[in-house]
């Protein structure tokens, strides 16, 4: 069983509540919405799929912060999300994402440490999404 380390989860793309992704059911069932937030990172457009990589300085991703409802459910809930993100792929597959802890900046200017899924592939030459906001980007592209 994995140690909790943080009771928070930060999401910025397909796991946002407005995207209607079936995996959001795991978030809504096992986590409580804690508010809008941001984290240091860079968004790139990977052939129509927004992906994020860690960054420092003035680069931020907008997203949502969630808090686990019951620590007893953490391993199961995060395991389901790990499967969705491909953190532990089959033996012949390459993991595209990794789950790490990051500092999250809440709207009230306080911070939390939260789990986030970072893209591990190569984004060299891929367009940067300078707004750092996946919802805004998807709306602007008409997806």
C-alpha positions as a Markdown table, in Angstrom:
| # | Residue | x | y | z |
|---|---|---|---|---|
| 1 | Unk | 0.0 | 0.0 | 0.0 |
| 2 | Unk | 1.3 | 3.4 | -1.0 |
| 3 | Unk | 1.9 | 6.0 | 1.7 |
| 4 | Unk | -0.4 | 9.0 | 1.5 |
| 5 | Unk | 2.4 | 11.7 | 1.6 |
| 6 | Unk | -0.2 | 14.3 | 0.5 |
| 7 | Unk | -3.9 | 14.3 | 0.8 |
| 8 | Unk | -4.2 | 16.6 | -2.2 |
| 9 | Unk | -4.5 | 16.0 | -6.0 |
| 10 | Unk | -4.0 | 18.8 | -8.6 |
| 11 | Unk | -5.5 | 18.3 | -12.1 |
| 12 | Unk | -5.2 | 20.5 | -15.1 |
| 13 | Unk | -6.4 | 18.7 | -18.2 |
| 14 | Unk | -8.7 | 15.7 | -19.0 |
| 15 | Unk | -9.4 | 15.1 | -15.3 |
| 16 | Unk | -11.0 | 18.6 | -14.8 |
| 17 | Unk | -14.6 | 18.4 | -13.8 |
| 18 | Unk | -15.9 | 20.2 | -16.9 |
| 19 | Unk | -14.4 | 17.7 | -19.3 |
| 20 | Unk | -16.9 | 14.9 | -18.6 |
| 21 | Unk | -14.2 | 12.2 | -18.6 |
| 22 | Unk | -15.4 | 8.9 | -17.0 |
| 23 | Unk | -12.2 | 8.8 | -14.9 |
| 24 | Unk | -13.5 | 12.0 | -13.2 |
| 25 | Unk | -15.9 | 9.7 | -11.3 |
| 26 | Unk | -12.9 | 8.5 | -9.2 |
| 27 | Unk | -12.1 | 12.1 | -8.4 |
| 28 | Unk | -15.7 | 13.1 | -7.5 |
| 29 | Unk | -16.2 | 9.8 | -5.5 |
| 30 | Unk | -13.0 | 9.9 | -3.5 |
| 31 | Unk | -11.9 | 13.5 | -3.4 |
| 32 | Unk | -13.5 | 16.8 | -2.4 |
| 33 | Unk | -13.1 | 19.9 | -4.5 |
| 34 | Unk | -10.8 | 22.3 | -2.6 |
| 35 | Unk | -10.7 | 25.1 | -5.2 |
| 36 | Unk | -9.1 | 26.6 | -8.2 |
| 37 | Unk | -5.3 | 26.7 | -8.1 |
| 38 | Unk | -2.1 | 26.8 | -10.1 |
| 39 | Unk | 1.2 | 25.1 | -10.2 |
| 40 | Unk | 4.6 | 25.9 | -11.8 |
| 41 | Unk | 4.6 | 24.2 | -15.2 |
| 42 | Unk | 4.5 | 24.5 | -19.0 |
| 43 | Unk | 1.7 | 23.3 | -21.2 |
| 44 | Unk | 2.5 | 22.2 | -24.7 |
| 45 | Unk | 0.2 | 21.1 | -27.5 |
| 46 | Unk | 1.2 | 17.6 | -28.5 |
| 47 | Unk | -0.8 | 17.1 | -31.7 |
| 48 | Unk | -4.0 | 18.4 | -30.1 |
| 49 | Unk | -3.4 | 17.0 | -26.7 |
| 50 | Unk | -2.3 | 19.5 | -24.0 |
| 51 | Unk | 0.5 | 18.0 | -21.9 |
| 52 | Unk | 2.4 | 19.6 | -18.9 |
| 53 | Unk | 6.0 | 19.5 | -17.8 |
| 54 | Unk | 7.4 | 21.0 | -14.6 |
| 55 | Unk | 9.0 | 24.4 | -14.7 |
| 56 | Unk | 10.1 | 27.2 | -12.4 |
| 57 | Unk | 9.8 | 30.9 | -12.6 |
| 58 | Unk | 6.7 | 32.6 | -14.1 |
| 59 | Unk | 5.3 | 29.6 | -15.9 |
| 60 | Unk | 2.0 | 28.3 | -14.4 |
| 61 | Unk | -0.7 | 25.8 | -15.1 |
| 62 | Unk | -4.3 | 26.6 | -14.0 |
| 63 | Unk | -6.3 | 23.7 | -12.6 |
| 64 | Unk | -8.3 | 22.3 | -9.8 |
| 65 | Unk | -7.2 | 21.1 | -6.3 |
| 66 | Unk | -8.9 | 18.2 | -4.7 |
| 67 | Unk | -8.5 | 16.7 | -1.2 |
| 68 | Unk | -9.0 | 13.0 | -0.5 |
| 69 | Unk | -12.1 | 12.3 | 1.5 |
| 70 | Unk | -10.8 | 9.3 | 3.4 |
| 71 | Unk | -7.1 | 8.4 | 3.7 |
| 72 | Unk | -8.2 | 4.7 | 3.7 |
| 73 | Unk | -9.3 | 5.1 | 0.1 |
| 74 | Unk | -6.2 | 6.8 | -1.2 |
| 75 | Unk | -4.3 | 3.8 | -2.5 |
| 76 | Unk | -7.3 | 2.5 | -4.5 |
| 77 | Unk | -8.3 | 6.0 | -5.9 |
| 78 | Unk | -4.8 | 7.0 | -6.9 |
| 79 | Unk | -4.2 | 3.6 | -8.3 |
| 80 | Unk | -7.1 | 4.0 | -10.7 |
| 81 | Unk | -5.9 | 7.4 | -11.7 |
| 82 | Unk | -2.3 | 6.0 | -12.2 |
| 83 | Unk | -3.8 | 3.4 | -14.5 |
| 84 | Unk | -5.7 | 6.0 | -16.5 |
| 85 | Unk | -2.5 | 8.2 | -16.8 |
| 86 | Unk | -0.3 | 5.2 | -17.8 |
| 87 | Unk | 2.0 | 5.6 | -14.9 |
| 88 | Unk | 2.6 | 1.8 | -14.7 |
| 89 | Unk | 2.2 | 0.5 | -18.3 |
| 90 | Unk | 2.5 | -3.0 | -19.5 |
| 91 | Unk | 6.1 | -4.4 | -19.9 |
| 92 | Unk | 6.3 | -3.5 | -23.6 |
| 93 | Unk | 4.9 | 0.1 | -23.2 |
| 94 | Unk | 6.7 | 3.3 | -22.2 |
| 95 | Unk | 5.2 | 5.3 | -19.3 |
| 96 | Unk | 4.0 | 8.7 | -20.7 |
| 97 | Unk | 3.3 | 10.3 | -17.3 |
| 98 | Unk | 4.7 | 10.2 | -13.8 |
| 99 | Unk | 3.0 | 11.2 | -10.6 |
| 100 | Unk | 5.0 | 13.6 | -8.4 |
| 101 | Unk | 4.4 | 16.0 | -5.5 |
| 102 | Unk | 4.4 | 19.7 | -6.4 |
| 103 | Unk | 3.7 | 23.0 | -4.6 |
| 104 | Unk | 0.2 | 24.2 | -5.5 |
| 105 | Unk | -0.8 | 27.9 | -5.2 |
| 106 | Unk | -4.4 | 28.4 | -4.1 |
| 107 | Unk | -6.5 | 31.4 | -4.9 |
| 108 | Unk | -6.2 | 32.7 | -1.3 |
| 109 | Unk | -2.4 | 32.8 | -1.8 |
| 110 | Unk | -1.7 | 29.8 | 0.5 |
| 111 | Unk | 0.0 | 26.7 | -0.7 |
| 112 | Unk | -0.4 | 23.0 | -0.5 |
| 113 | Unk | 1.7 | 20.0 | -1.6 |
| 114 | Unk | -0.3 | 17.9 | -4.0 |
| 115 | Unk | 0.1 | 15.0 | -6.4 |
| 116 | Unk | 0.2 | 16.0 | -10.1 |
| 117 | Unk | 0.7 | 13.9 | -13.3 |
| 118 | Unk | 3.6 | 15.3 | -15.5 |
| 119 | Unk | 4.2 | 14.3 | -19.1 |
| 120 | Unk | 7.5 | 12.4 | -19.6 |
| 121 | Unk | 7.7 | 12.5 | -23.4 |
| 122 | Unk | 9.6 | 14.9 | -25.6 |
| 123 | Unk | 7.9 | 18.2 | -26.2 |
| 124 | Unk | 10.8 | 19.8 | -28.2 |
| 125 | Unk | 9.4 | 21.9 | -31.0 |
| 126 | Unk | 5.8 | 21.5 | -29.8 |
| 127 | Unk | 3.8 | 24.7 | -29.5 |
| 128 | Unk | 3.6 | 26.1 | -25.9 |
| 129 | Unk | 0.1 | 27.0 | -24.5 |
| 130 | Unk | 1.1 | 30.3 | -23.0 |
| 131 | Unk | -2.1 | 30.8 | -21.1 |
| 132 | Unk | -1.4 | 27.7 | -19.0 |
| 133 | Unk | -5.1 | 27.0 | -19.1 |
| 134 | Unk | -6.3 | 23.9 | -20.8 |
| 135 | Unk | -10.0 | 24.8 | -20.7 |
| 136 | Unk | -9.4 | 28.1 | -22.3 |
| 137 | Unk | -7.1 | 26.5 | -24.9 |
| 138 | Unk | -9.7 | 23.8 | -25.8 |
| 139 | Unk | -12.4 | 26.5 | -26.2 |
| 140 | Unk | -10.2 | 28.6 | -28.4 |
| 141 | Unk | -9.5 | 25.6 | -30.7 |
| 142 | Unk | -13.1 | 24.5 | -30.8 |
| 143 | Unk | -12.4 | 21.0 | -29.6 |
